[in-house]
Amino acid sequence: MVIYGVALLSFCMLVGVFVGDILGNLIGVQANVGGVGIAMLLLIILSNLSHYKFQIGSATENGIHFWSAMYIPIVVAMAAKQNVIAAISSGWMAIIAGVAAVVVSFAMLPLLDRIHIGEKDDS
Amino acid sequence: MILDSLIDVLTKNALITAFAFVGILVWFSYELSARLTRGHIHGSAIAIALGLVLAYVGGSITEGKQGLADFSLLAGVGVMGGAMFRDFAIVATAFGAELEALKRAGFVGAASVLIGVVLSFVVGAVVAVSFGYTDPVAISTIGAGAATYIVGPVTGTALGADSGVIALSVAAGLTKSVLVMIGTPFVAPRIGLNSPHAALIYGGLMGTTSGVAGGLAATDPKLVPYGAMTATFYTGVGCLLAPSVLFLAVRAIV
């Protein structure tokens, strides 16, 4: 049933965000620490487990695939509700700080991407 | 009378109106992509850019903070694009992701979050100093804002920065997230953003969940779960480091 997939997804998200909240409280920051990431890990582990432990039927899968496919439209809606005015109209310093952070981070990617730790090296 | 009841129906069913509206927007963007750019610029990249332009237009007409969603007719866009649905859809993209790719990039992914936070903070702090700021609290708050628009105000509040500086830090973070959304598909080929391994590091370096979500969607939707995974740890790590270790470092140097 489709609702099983949606419910499984909800379960993963709620558990993840809950754990992320507690993690944030434990280390004393006013933010959720990796809640969504934990939820994703949970879903990945559950879906990998299902190969031999419990079967996820195709209708159940559709419940998850639907939300996965809604991802881009949701991101488009997210873009349409950003406070773009505030970003643009607050003066040069904020814009330069934001732009510089992005440029430096982009430049860093190729350097870190070369690091492959723990991977089997056939050569 | 017909117009009145139409507006009434659209407003009462706000979320459904948003689905229809975004559907039309996405369709229009894919048409533009196919006809004007022959598919060179991905349809979703155009849709996201159009969304940002509309958010600008909405913001300048309504003078609100929610872009298009400040029009009562399109209030549903705010719900559809809000954190709840965004996070739900992000989690869904993890279904079918490779556990192996995660394991392989585990260490460098975690390291990229730390490096990303420190890097953005330092860059933001240097810009603040070069604009004449000398107060370590203000410098740290702006540096934190260059990490994400959540780390900025959290740090500013913790350190007791004044509200003008906090507003600047939010603006720096918003600029970052908008630029990551628009810029990623263009720089992706040049920086080698084409594998789950690279996407994990990219998420950790950029950190802005909305920026990474939009940027990867417009580049290659298959990479979304990997980037989003590390990005979601960034804000938490930033809120941990910026008001503590990084602020102390700034105070020691200035």
Chai-1 contact restraints between the chains, C-beta under 6 A:
chainA,res_idxA,chainB,res_idxB,connection_type,confidence,min_distance_angstrom,max_distance_angstrom,comment,restraint_id
A,L9,B,A92,contact,1.0,0.0,6.0,A-B,restraint_1
A,C12,B,V91,contact,1.0,0.0,6.0,A-B,restraint_2
A,M13,B,F88,contact,1.0,0.0,6.0,A-B,restraint_3
A,M13,B,V91,contact,1.0,0.0,6.0,A-B,restraint_4
A,I27,B,L240,contact,1.0,0.0,6.0,A-B,restraint_5
A,V29,B,C239,contact,1.0,0.0,6.0,A-B,restraint_6
A,V29,B,L240,contact,1.0,0.0,6.0,A-B,restraint_7
A,Q30,B,V154,contact,1.0,0.0,6.0,A-B,restraint_8
A,A31,B,T235,contact,1.0,0.0,6.0,A-B,restraint_9
A,A31,B,G236,contact,1.0,0.0,6.0,A-B,restraint_10
A,A31,B,C239,contact,1.0,0.0,6.0,A-B,restraint_11
A,V33,B,G236,contact,1.0,0.0,6.0,A-B,restraint_12
A,G34,B,T232,contact,1.0,0.0,6.0,A-B,restraint_13
A,G34,B,F233,contact,1.0,0.0,6.0,A-B,restraint_14
A,G34,B,G236,contact,1.0,0.0,6.0,A-B,restraint_15
A,V36,B,D87,contact,1.0,0.0,6.0,A-B,restraint_16
A,V36,B,I90,contact,1.0,0.0,6.0,A-B,restraint_17
A,V36,B,T232,contact,1.0,0.0,6.0,A-B,restraint_18
A,G37,B,M229,contact,1.0,0.0,6.0,A-B,restraint_19
A,G37,B,T232,contact,1.0,0.0,6.0,A-B,restraint_20
A,G37,B,F233,contact,1.0,0.0,6.0,A-B,restraint_21
A,A39,B,V91,contact,1.0,0.0,6.0,A-B,restraint_22
A,M40,B,V91,contact,1.0,0.0,6.0,A-B,restraint_23
A,M40,B,A94,contact,1.0,0.0,6.0,A-B,restraint_24
A,M40,B,M229,contact,1.0,0.0,6.0,A-B,restraint_25
A,L43,B,V91,contact,1.0,0.0,6.0,A-B,restraint_26
A,L43,B,A94,contact,1.0,0.0,6.0,A-B,restraint_27
A,L43,B,F95,contact,1.0,0.0,6.0,A-B,restraint_28
A,I44,B,A94,contact,1.0,0.0,6.0,A-B,restraint_29
A,I44,B,A97,contact,1.0,0.0,6.0,A-B,restraint_30
A,I44,B,L99,contact,1.0,0.0,6.0,A-B,restraint_31
A,S47,B,F95,contact,1.0,0.0,6.0,A-B,restraint_32
A,N48,B,L99,contact,1.0,0.0,6.0,A-B,restraint_33
A,I64,B,A92,contact,1.0,0.0,6.0,A-B,restraint_34
A,I64,B,F95,contact,1.0,0.0,6.0,A-B,restraint_35
A,W67,B,A89,contact,1.0,0.0,6.0,A-B,restraint_36
A,W67,B,A92,contact,1.0,0.0,6.0,A-B,restraint_37
A,S68,B,A92,contact,1.0,0.0,6.0,A-B,restraint_38
A,S68,B,T93,contact,1.0,0.0,6.0,A-B,restraint_39
A,M70,B,A89,contact,1.0,0.0,6.0,A-B,restraint_40
A,Y71,B,A89,contact,1.0,0.0,6.0,A-B,restraint_41
A,Y71,B,T93,contact,1.0,0.0,6.0,A-B,restraint_42
A,I72,B,S44,contact,1.0,0.0,6.0,A-B,restraint_43
A,I72,B,A217,contact,1.0,0.0,6.0,A-B,restraint_44
A,P73,B,V22,contact,1.0,0.0,6.0,A-B,restraint_45
A,P73,B,V26,contact,1.0,0.0,6.0,A-B,restraint_46
A,I74,B,F85,contact,1.0,0.0,6.0,A-B,restraint_47
A,I74,B,R86,contact,1.0,0.0,6.0,A-B,restraint_48
A,I74,B,A89,contact,1.0,0.0,6.0,A-B,restraint_49
A,V75,B,A213,contact,1.0,0.0,6.0,A-B,restraint_50
A,V75,B,G214,contact,1.0,0.0,6.0,A-B,restraint_51
A,V75,B,A217,contact,1.0,0.0,6.0,A-B,restraint_52
A,V76,B,V22,contact,1.0,0.0,6.0,A-B,restraint_53
A,V76,B,A47,contact,1.0,0.0,6.0,A-B,restraint_54
A,V76,B,I48,contact,1.0,0.0,6.0,A-B,restraint_55
A,V76,B,G51,contact,1.0,0.0,6.0,A-B,restraint_56
A,A77,B,V22,contact,1.0,0.0,6.0,A-B,restraint_57
A,A77,B,V77,contact,1.0,0.0,6.0,A-B,restraint_58
A,A77,B,M80,contact,1.0,0.0,6.0,A-B,restraint_59
A,A77,B,G81,contact,1.0,0.0,6.0,A-B,restraint_60
A,M78,B,G81,contact,1.0,0.0,6.0,A-B,restraint_61
A,M78,B,R86,contact,1.0,0.0,6.0,A-B,restraint_62
A,M78,B,S210,contact,1.0,0.0,6.0,A-B,restraint_63
A,A79,B,I48,contact,1.0,0.0,6.0,A-B,restraint_64
A,A79,B,G51,contact,1.0,0.0,6.0,A-B,restraint_65
A,A79,B,L52,contact,1.0,0.0,6.0,A-B,restraint_66
A,A79,B,G214,contact,1.0,0.0,6.0,A-B,restraint_67
A,A80,B,G51,contact,1.0,0.0,6.0,A-B,restraint_68
A,A80,B,L54,contact,1.0,0.0,6.0,A-B,restraint_69
A,A80,B,A55,contact,1.0,0.0,6.0,A-B,restraint_70
A,A80,B,G67,contact,1.0,0.0,6.0,A-B,restraint_71
A,A80,B,L68,contact,1.0,0.0,6.0,A-B,restraint_72
A,A80,B,V77,contact,1.0,0.0,6.0,A-B,restraint_73
A,K81,B,Q66,contact,1.0,0.0,6.0,A-B,restraint_74
A,K81,B,G67,contact,1.0,0.0,6.0,A-B,restraint_75
A,K81,B,A69,contact,1.0,0.0,6.0,A-B,restraint_76
A,K81,B,V77,contact,1.0,0.0,6.0,A-B,restraint_77
A,K81,B,G78,contact,1.0,0.0,6.0,A-B,restraint_78
A,K81,B,G81,contact,1.0,0.0,6.0,A-B,restraint_79
A,Q82,B,A55,contact,1.0,0.0,6.0,A-B,restraint_80
A,Q82,B,G67,contact,1.0,0.0,6.0,A-B,restraint_81
A,N83,B,K65,contact,1.0,0.0,6.0,A-B,restraint_82
A,V84,B,L52,contact,1.0,0.0,6.0,A-B,restraint_83
A,V84,B,A55,contact,1.0,0.0,6.0,A-B,restraint_84
A,V84,B,Y56,contact,1.0,0.0,6.0,A-B,restraint_85
A,V84,B,G59,contact,1.0,0.0,6.0,A-B,restraint_86
A,I85,B,G59,contact,1.0,0.0,6.0,A-B,restraint_87
A,A86,B,A171,contact,1.0,0.0,6.0,A-B,restraint_88
A,A86,B,L174,contact,1.0,0.0,6.0,A-B,restraint_89
A,A87,B,A171,contact,1.0,0.0,6.0,A-B,restraint_90
A,A87,B,L174,contact,1.0,0.0,6.0,A-B,restraint_91
A,A87,B,T175,contact,1.0,0.0,6.0,A-B,restraint_92
A,A87,B,V178,contact,1.0,0.0,6.0,A-B,restraint_93
A,S90,B,A171,contact,1.0,0.0,6.0,A-B,restraint_94
A,M93,B,F131,contact,1.0,0.0,6.0,A-B,restraint_95
A,A94,B,L168,contact,1.0,0.0,6.0,A-B,restraint_96
A,A94,B,A171,contact,1.0,0.0,6.0,A-B,restraint_97
A,A94,B,A172,contact,1.0,0.0,6.0,A-B,restraint_98
A,I95,B,T175,contact,1.0,0.0,6.0,A-B,restraint_99
A,I96,B,V127,contact,1.0,0.0,6.0,A-B,restraint_100
A,A97,B,G124,contact,1.0,0.0,6.0,A-B,restraint_101
A,A97,B,V127,contact,1.0,0.0,6.0,A-B,restraint_102
A,A97,B,I142,contact,1.0,0.0,6.0,A-B,restraint_103
A,A97,B,A146,contact,1.0,0.0,6.0,A-B,restraint_104
A,A97,B,A172,contact,1.0,0.0,6.0,A-B,restraint_105
A,G98,B,A172,contact,1.0,0.0,6.0,A-B,restraint_106
A,G98,B,T175,contact,1.0,0.0,6.0,A-B,restraint_107
A,G98,B,K176,contact,1.0,0.0,6.0,A-B,restraint_108
A,A100,B,V123,contact,1.0,0.0,6.0,A-B,restraint_109
A,A100,B,V127,contact,1.0,0.0,6.0,A-B,restraint_110
A,A101,B,S120,contact,1.0,0.0,6.0,A-B,restraint_111
A,A101,B,V123,contact,1.0,0.0,6.0,A-B,restraint_112
A,A101,B,G124,contact,1.0,0.0,6.0,A-B,restraint_113
A,A101,B,A146,contact,1.0,0.0,6.0,A-B,restraint_114
A,A101,B,K176,contact,1.0,0.0,6.0,A-B,restraint_115
A,V102,B,K176,contact,1.0,0.0,6.0,A-B,restraint_116
A,V102,B,L179,contact,1.0,0.0,6.0,A-B,restraint_117
A,V102,B,V180,contact,1.0,0.0,6.0,A-B,restraint_118
A,V104,B,L119,contact,1.0,0.0,6.0,A-B,restraint_119
A,V104,B,V123,contact,1.0,0.0,6.0,A-B,restraint_120
A,S105,B,L205,contact,1.0,0.0,6.0,A-B,restraint_121
A,S105,B,M206,contact,1.0,0.0,6.0,A-B,restraint_122
A,F106,B,V187,contact,1.0,0.0,6.0,A-B,restraint_123
A,F106,B,I191,contact,1.0,0.0,6.0,A-B,restraint_124
A,M108,B,L205,contact,1.0,0.0,6.0,A-B,restraint_125
A,L109,B,I191,contact,1.0,0.0,6.0,A-B,restraint_126
A,L109,B,I201,contact,1.0,0.0,6.0,A-B,restraint_127
A,L109,B,Y202,contact,1.0,0.0,6.0,A-B,restraint_128
A,L109,B,L205,contact,1.0,0.0,6.0,A-B,restraint_129
A,P110,B,I191,contact,1.0,0.0,6.0,A-B,restraint_130
A,P110,B,G192,contact,1.0,0.0,6.0,A-B,restraint_131
A,L112,B,S112,contact,1.0,0.0,6.0,A-B,restraint_132
A,L112,B,I201,contact,1.0,0.0,6.0,A-B,restraint_133
A,D113,B,G192,contact,1.0,0.0,6.0,A-B,restraint_134
A,D113,B,A198,contact,1.0,0.0,6.0,A-B,restraint_135
A,D113,B,I201,contact,1.0,0.0,6.0,A-B,restraint_136
A,I115,B,V108,contact,1.0,0.0,6.0,A-B,restraint_137
A,I117,B,F107,contact,1.0,0.0,6.0,A-B,restraint_138
A,E119,B,R104,contact,1.0,0.0,6.0,A-B,restraint_139
